[in-house]
Amino acid sequence: MKIGCITWSHRLENLDLFALMDHYKNDCHLDGIELWNNSFSSTDDEYLQKLKEKSDELSLPIYSVASKCQFGDFSDAKIEECRKTLVKWLDITKKLGASILRISVAGDDLRNPDNQDKVFKTLTDTLNETPHEGIRVGIENQEPGVVQNSADVMRMVEKSNGQLFVVLDNGSFLDRKTSPYTFMEDNLKYACVVHTKFFDINSDGSDNVLDYSRIKTIIDKSGYDGYLSIEYDNSSASAIKDVPLIADFMRKTFKE
């Protein structure tokens, strides 16, 4: 099992991507990195090339890029804007050598089935028109969000003819003590990457909210062998201090 981290985890730290890559490799000893769009200082070709070179230099693959589509009021103009956003970030993902593009969806009344279908159709039609060989596009399950439960995942898979995947966030649930586990069991087969949330960690890097022994059993049974992408969600503590502990805990839990 490969262990990585999404740079969103360090959103409160004053580190650029190059410093974060050094930290992930040298202090966290991660297998790869997921780049959040707000972490980019630029999206021009020169900057992207430097990121790719840094990734190669450190032997720290960029396995995923995370961006966002803002559907707003679902007007024709907003839908066209989202199409352009997807095309742009597919190109960035390709230039960085990543195989996953995570899309977070924002917009009005996302729980409306008509709006859900507009999201799935917009993304699917754009994928059909845009070369993206080797890149899987996933929508993250979020609350509230266009994909929030198992029925939403099935609707997404059906409406996209299997072209859209889920970025499975194991902590994006109202009742985090029970429902994350059933959701994982039901939807890991549709996941292109798993975001492993950590909210309140112990000295050994384990979490007080999510039961990772239970999660390991679910993942082992599923046959999922992609990245487990650490997502540190604690704004009152230090990600620089805590993520290395979490990474060590994840290695002991999933690799030993």
C-alpha positions in Angstrom: 0.0 0.0 0.0 1.4 3.4 -1.0 1.1 6.3 1.6 0.9 9.9 0.4 -0.4 13.3 1.6 -2.5 16.0 0.1 -0.9 19.4 0.5 -4.3 20.8 1.7 -3.1 19.3 5.0 -0.5 22.1 5.3 -2.8 24.9 4.2 -2.0 26.9 7.4 1.7 26.4 7.2 3.9 29.0 5.4 5.6 26.6 3.1 5.8 26.6 -0.7 5.4 23.4 -2.7 9.1 22.8 -3.1 9.7 23.0 0.7 6.7 20.8 1.2 8.1 18.2 -1.1 11.3 18.1 0.8 9.3 17.7 4.1 7.2 14.9 2.7 10.3 13.0 1.5 12.8 13.7 4.2 10.7 14.0 7.3 7.5 12.1 6.5 9.1 9.4 4.2 6.1 9.3 2.0 5.7 7.4 -1.2 4.1 10.2 -3.1 2.4 13.6 -3.0 -1.0 15.0 -3.9 -1.0 18.6 -5.0 -3.9 20.9 -4.0 -4.6 23.6 -6.5 -4.4 26.4 -3.9 -0.8 25.3 -3.1 0.4 26.3 -6.6 2.2 29.6 -6.9 1.7 29.5 -10.6 0.3 27.2 -13.3 2.6 28.3 -16.1 4.7 25.7 -17.9 8.0 26.8 -16.3 6.7 26.4 -12.8 5.1 23.0 -13.6 8.3 21.8 -15.1 10.2 22.7 -12.0 7.7 20.8 -9.9 8.1 17.8 -12.1 11.9 18.0 -11.9 11.7 18.3 -8.1 9.4 15.3 -8.0 11.8 13.2 -10.1 14.9 14.4 -8.1 13.3 13.3 -4.8 11.7 10.1 -6.3 8.5 11.5 -4.8 5.8 10.8 -7.5 3.0 13.3 -7.9 0.2 10.8 -8.0 -2.8 13.2 -7.9 -3.7 16.8 -8.5 -6.7 18.3 -6.7 -8.8 21.1 -8.1 -12.3 22.5 -8.0 -15.2 23.3 -10.3 -17.5 26.1 -9.4 -20.9 25.5 -11.0 -22.5 28.5 -9.2 -26.1 28.9 -10.4 -25.7 26.3 -13.2 -26.0 28.9 -15.9 -24.6 28.2 -19.3 -21.8 30.6 -18.6 -20.9 28.8 -15.3 -21.1 25.4 -16.9 -18.8 26.5 -19.7 -16.4 27.9 -17.1 -16.3 24.4 -15.4 -15.6 22.8 -18.8 -12.6 25.1 -19.2 -11.5 24.4 -15.7 -11.5 20.7 -16.2 -9.6 20.9 -19.5 -7.0 23.2 -17.9 -6.4 20.9 -14.9 -6.3 17.8 -17.1 -3.4 19.4 -19.0 -1.7 20.3 -15.7 -2.2 16.8 -14.4 -0.6 15.4 -17.6 2.4 17.7 -17.4 3.1 16.7 -13.8 2.9 13.0 -14.7 0.0 12.4 -12.3 -2.6 9.7 -13.0 -5.5 11.2 -10.9 -7.3 14.5 -11.0 -9.6 15.1 -8.0 -12.5 17.5 -8.6 -14.3 19.1 -5.7 -17.7 20.4 -6.9 -19.2 23.6 -5.6 -22.5 25.2 -6.7 -26.1 26.1 -5.7 -28.4 23.3 -4.5 -26.1 20.4 -5.2 -28.5 17.9 -3.7 -31.0 18.7 -6.5 -31.0 15.6 -8.8 -31.2 17.8 -11.9 -28.1 19.7 -10.8 -26.3 16.5 -9.9 -27.0 15.2 -13.5 -25.7 18.5 -14.9 -22.4 18.1 -13.1 -22.0 14.5 -14.2 -22.9 15.4 -17.8 -20.6 18.4 -18.0 -17.6 16.5 -16.7 -18.3 13.4 -18.8 -18.9 15.3 -22.0 -15.7 17.3 -21.4 -13.8 14.1 -20.8 -15.2 12.6 -24.1 -13.9 15.6 -26.0 -10.5 16.0 -24.2 -7.5 13.6 -24.5 -6.8 12.3 -21.0 -5.3 8.8 -21.5 -4.0 7.4 -18.2 -5.8 10.0 -16.1 -8.7 9.1 -13.9 -11.0 11.9 -12.8 -12.7 11.6 -9.4 -15.3 13.6 -7.5 -14.7 13.8 -3.8 -17.6 12.8 -1.5 -18.4 15.8 0.6 -21.1 17.2 2.9 -23.0 19.0 1.5 -22.0 18.0 -2.0 -23.0 16.5 -5.3 -21.6 13.2 -4.2 -22.4 12.5 -0.6 -23.6 8.9 -0.2 -23.6 5.5 -1.9 -26.7 6.3 -4.0 -24.9 9.4 -5.4 -21.8 7.3 -6.3 -24.0 4.9 -8.2 -25.7 7.7 -10.0 -22.3 9.3 -10.9 -21.0 5.9 -12.2 -24.1 5.3 -14.3 -24.5 8.8 -15.7 -20.8 8.9 -16.7 -20.7 5.4 -18.1 -18.0 4.6 -15.6 -15.7 7.5 -16.6 -16.0 9.3 -13.2 -14.6 7.8 -10.0 -14.9 8.7 -6.4 -12.1 10.3 -4.3 -13.1 8.5 -1.2 -12.9 10.9 1.8 -13.3 8.6 4.9 -14.0 11.5 7.2 -16.6 13.5 5.3 -19.6 12.3 7.2 -21.9 13.7 9.8 -21.7 10.6 12.0 -18.0 9.8 11.7 -18.2 7.0 14.3 -20.3 4.6 12.2 -21.2 5.7 8.6 -17.6 6.0 7.2 -17.1 2.3 7.4 -20.2 1.2 5.5 -19.5 3.9 2.9 -16.0 2.5 2.4 -17.1 -1.0 2.1 -19.7 -0.1 -0.5 -17.6 2.3 -2.6 -13.9 1.4 -2.5 -14.4 -0.4 -5.9 -15.2 2.9 -7.4 -12.3 4.8 -5.8 -9.3 6.2 -7.6 -7.7 7.4 -4.4 -8.6 7.3 -0.7 -8.3 10.3 1.5 -7.5 9.2 5.0 -8.6 11.9 7.5 -7.0 12.6 10.8 -8.7 15.0 13.2 -7.3 14.5 16.7 -4.2 12.4 16.9 -2.5 10.5 19.7 1.2 10.4 20.4 1.6 7.4 18.1 -0.1 9.2 15.2 -3.4 7.3 15.5 -6.7 9.2 15.3 -9.3 9.6 18.1 -12.2 9.9 15.7 -11.6 7.2 13.1 -10.8 3.6 13.8 -7.9 2.7 11.5 -7.8 -1.0 12.6 -11.4 -1.3 11.2 -10.5 0.7 8.1 -7.5 -1.5 7.4 -9.7 -4.6 7.5 -12.1 -3.0 5.1 -9.3 -2.0 2.7 -7.6 -5.4 2.9 -10.9 -7.2 2.0 -11.6 -4.8 -0.8 -8.4 -5.4 -2.7 -7.8 -1.7 -3.1 -4.1 -1.1 -3.8 -3.9 2.6 -4.7 -2.6 5.5 -2.6 -3.8 6.3 0.9 -3.6 10.1 0.9 -3.3 11.6 4.4 -5.6 14.6 4.9 -4.9 16.4 8.1 -7.9 18.3 9.3 -6.9 20.0 12.6 -6.6 23.8 12.4 -5.5 24.1 16.1 -2.3 22.0 15.8 0.8 21.8 13.7 0.7 19.8 10.5 4.5 20.0 10.2 4.7 18.3 13.6 1.8 15.8 13.3 1.9 14.6 9.7 5.3 12.7 10.2 3.7 10.9 13.2 0.6 10.1 11.1 2.8 8.9 8.2 4.7 6.6 10.6 1.4 5.3 12.0 0.1 4.6 8.5 3.2 2.7 7.5 3.0 0.5 10.6 -0.8 0.0 10.1 -0.9 -0.7 6.4 2.6 -2.0 5.5 3.6 -4.3 8.3 
